Amino acid sequence: MVASRIALLLSEGAEGPATFLGLPYPFWQTLNFLGFIALVVWLLRKPLVQFFETRRQQVAETLRKAEEDRDRAQAVAKEVGERLVLIEAEIEALRVHAREQAEAEQKEIAARAVEEAERVAVRARAELDARVRSAKNELTTYAANLAVELARELVVKNVTPDDEKRLVAEGVRSLGGEAR
C-alpha cells in the first residue's frame, strides 16, 4: 500500500496526477471503497436484522418473566401479610380469651384458696406463651419455606453452568485449605 502510494507520487511529475480512464486514482480508490462498504452492508444486512430481532425478543421475554416474578412475589407478600394479620388477630383473641378464663378461674378459685389461684394463673400464662410461640414458629417456618423456594427459583434461573463450575472449584479449594 505504501509502496503504491510512493510510486503514485513519483509518477506525478510534470504530467500531473496519475489517472485511469481519465479520472484520478483517488476517485477510483474512493469508488472501490464505497463499493466494498455497499457489498458488506448488503451481505450482513439479513444476519444483523435477525440478530437484533432475536435479541429484542430475548429482552422482551426476560422483561415479561421479571414482571411475572414480581407479580408472584407481590402476591406471596400480600398472602404472608394477610396470614400475619390473621395470626395476630388469633393471638389477640387467644390473649383475650385466656385473660377472661384466668379472671373467671381466679374469682372462682379465690373463694377456695389463694395458692390454687396463683397456680392456675401460671398455667394459663404458660399455655398462652406456648400458643404464641407455636403460632410464631408456624409463621416463621412458612416464611422460611417460601424464601427457600424463591431463592431456589432465582438460583435455578440465574446460575449458569460456568457459575456452577466456578462455585464447585472454589468449594474444593476452600476444603483443601481447611484440611491443611
Secondary structure, 3 states (H helix, E strand, C coil): CHHHHHHHHHHCECCECCEECCEEHHHHHHHHHHHHHHHHHHHHHHHHHHHHHHHHHHHHHHHHHHHHHHHHHHHHHHHHHHHHHHHHHHHHHHHHHHHHHHHHHHHHHHHHCHHHHHHHHHHHHHHHHHHHHHHHHHHHHHHHHHHHHHHHHHHHHHCCHHHHHHHHHHHHHHHHHHHC
